Amino acid sequence: MIRRDMPAVLAIENKSFEFAWNEDDFIRCLRQRNCIGMVAEEGDRVVGFMIYELHKNRLHILNFAVGPDQRRGGVGLAMIGKLLGKLSQERRNRIMLEVRETNLEAQLFFKKIGFRAVSVLRDFYEDTDEDAYLMQYRYQASAEELAEPHNRISRLAG
């Protein structure tokens, strides 16, 4: 995500959420060292975006949306696929996110991919008294990964 993407990102945000982030919210988040912005493009048009944080052992999705006219076309799945590719058994092994209790579409989307609701966060949002579901995706190592040595020194020596 770069500065010139911001008008399209804000348009998608405003079409997607009743309580949308404003430009200052995006800029404040993206200025943090561990915050990453990603956009999905069709041609030269931004059709979706994701904001996530890098933590020592997890990724945390803060904001995620696909333009209404591009939904159910694989854009969201492709963006989440990029994040899943960043997971490993040895480092970041899960993705976390919060979903409004009224956002059934998002809950079903993430559940279909393999996310599970792990807790209810009461009165989570500042703009309403709405609860959120904390959802999590846990990385599942393949048999080949499990058979490999687990520390870097073993890999370098072998």
C-alpha positions as CSV (number, residue, x, y, z in Angstrom):
1,M,0.0,0.0,0.0
2,I,1.4,3.4,-1.0
3,R,0.2,6.9,-0.7
4,R,-1.5,7.0,-4.1
5,D,-3.6,4.0,-3.1
6,M,-5.3,5.9,-0.2
7,P,-8.3,7.3,-2.1
8,A,-9.3,3.9,-3.4
9,V,-8.6,2.3,0.0
10,L,-10.8,4.9,1.7
11,A,-13.6,4.4,-0.9
12,I,-13.6,0.6,-0.3
13,E,-13.4,1.2,3.5
14,N,-16.4,3.6,3.4
15,K,-18.5,1.2,1.3
16,S,-17.7,-1.7,3.5
17,F,-18.1,-0.5,7.1
18,E,-20.6,1.5,9.0
19,F,-17.8,2.6,11.4
20,A,-15.0,3.2,8.8
21,W,-11.4,4.2,9.5
22,N,-10.5,7.6,8.2
23,E,-7.3,8.6,6.5
24,D,-5.6,9.5,9.8
25,D,-6.4,6.1,11.2
26,F,-4.7,4.4,8.3
27,I,-1.7,6.8,8.4
28,R,-1.3,6.4,12.2
29,C,-1.3,2.7,11.9
30,L,1.0,2.4,8.9
31,R,3.6,4.7,10.5
32,Q,4.2,2.0,13.2
33,R,7.2,-0.1,12.5
34,N,5.4,-3.5,12.7
35,C,2.3,-2.4,10.6
36,I,2.0,-3.5,7.0
37,G,-0.5,-2.4,4.3
38,M,-1.3,-4.6,1.3
39,V,-3.6,-3.9,-1.6
40,A,-5.1,-6.2,-4.2
41,E,-5.2,-4.8,-7.7
42,E,-7.0,-5.7,-10.9
43,G,-5.1,-4.0,-13.6
44,D,-4.2,-0.6,-12.1
45,R,-7.3,-0.5,-9.9
46,V,-7.3,-1.2,-6.2
47,V,-10.0,-3.7,-5.4
48,G,-9.1,-4.7,-1.9
49,F,-6.8,-4.0,1.0
50,M,-5.4,-5.4,4.3
51,I,-3.7,-3.9,7.2
52,Y,-1.8,-6.2,9.5
53,E,0.7,-6.2,12.3
54,L,3.8,-8.4,12.6
55,H,4.4,-9.8,16.1
56,K,7.0,-12.2,17.3
57,N,4.9,-15.3,17.0
58,R,1.7,-14.2,15.1
59,L,0.2,-11.9,12.5
60,H,-2.7,-9.7,13.5
61,I,-5.2,-8.5,10.9
62,L,-6.4,-5.0,11.9
63,N,-8.5,-4.1,8.8
64,F,-9.5,-6.1,5.7
65,A,-11.9,-5.3,2.9
66,V,-12.7,-6.1,-0.7
67,G,-14.7,-3.7,-2.8
68,P,-18.4,-4.7,-2.9
69,D,-18.4,-5.3,-6.7
70,Q,-15.4,-7.6,-6.4
71,R,-16.5,-9.8,-3.5
72,R,-16.8,-13.5,-4.0
73,G,-14.3,-13.4,-6.8
74,G,-11.3,-14.7,-5.0
75,V,-9.7,-11.3,-4.1
76,G,-10.0,-11.8,-0.3
77,L,-8.9,-15.4,-0.6
78,A,-5.8,-14.3,-2.5
79,M,-4.9,-11.7,0.1
80,I,-5.3,-14.1,3.0
81,G,-3.3,-16.7,1.0
82,K,-0.4,-14.2,1.0
83,L,-0.6,-14.0,4.7
84,L,-0.8,-17.8,5.2
85,G,2.4,-18.1,3.1
86,K,4.2,-16.0,5.8
87,L,3.4,-18.6,8.5
88,S,5.8,-21.3,9.7
89,Q,6.1,-23.7,12.6
90,E,9.3,-22.1,13.8
91,R,8.3,-18.4,13.8
92,R,4.9,-16.8,13.2
93,N,2.5,-19.7,13.6
94,R,-1.0,-18.1,13.7
95,I,-3.1,-15.2,12.5
96,M,-5.5,-13.4,14.8
97,L,-8.3,-10.9,14.0
98,E,-11.4,-9.4,15.6
99,V,-14.7,-9.5,13.8
100,R,-17.9,-7.6,14.8
101,E,-20.6,-9.9,16.1
102,T,-22.9,-8.4,13.5
103,N,-20.5,-9.0,10.5
104,L,-21.8,-12.5,9.6
105,E,-20.3,-12.2,6.1
106,A,-16.8,-11.8,7.5
107,Q,-17.3,-14.5,10.1
108,L,-18.3,-17.0,7.4
109,F,-15.5,-16.0,5.1
110,F,-12.8,-16.5,7.7
111,K,-14.4,-19.7,9.0
112,K,-14.4,-21.2,5.5
113,I,-10.6,-20.6,5.3
114,G,-10.0,-22.3,8.6
115,F,-10.2,-19.5,11.2
116,R,-11.9,-20.4,14.4
117,A,-13.6,-18.2,17.0
118,V,-11.5,-18.5,20.2
119,S,-13.2,-16.0,22.4
120,V,-15.8,-13.2,22.7
121,L,-14.5,-9.7,23.4
122,R,-17.2,-7.8,25.3
123,D,-17.8,-4.2,24.4
124,F,-14.7,-4.3,22.2
125,Y,-15.4,-1.3,19.9
126,E,-15.2,2.3,21.0
127,D,-17.9,3.4,18.5
128,T,-20.6,1.0,19.8
129,D,-21.3,-1.4,22.7
130,E,-20.9,-4.3,20.2
131,D,-18.9,-7.4,21.0
132,A,-16.3,-8.9,18.8
133,Y,-15.2,-12.5,18.1
134,L,-11.5,-13.1,18.3
135,M,-10.7,-15.5,15.5
136,Q,-7.5,-17.4,15.0
137,Y,-5.9,-19.4,12.2
138,R,-3.2,-21.9,13.4
139,Y,-0.5,-23.0,11.1
140,Q,-0.4,-26.8,10.5
141,A,3.1,-28.1,9.7
142,S,3.4,-30.7,6.9
143,A,4.9,-34.1,7.6
144,E,8.1,-33.0,5.7
145,E,8.4,-29.9,7.9
146,L,8.0,-32.0,11.1
147,A,10.7,-34.4,10.0
148,E,13.2,-31.5,9.4
149,P,15.5,-30.3,12.2
150,H,13.9,-27.5,14.2
151,N,16.8,-25.1,14.8
152,R,18.9,-23.1,12.5
153,I,22.2,-24.6,13.7
154,S,21.1,-28.1,12.8
155,R,20.1,-27.0,9.3
156,L,23.4,-25.2,8.8
157,A,25.5,-28.1,10.0
158,G,23.5,-30.7,8.1
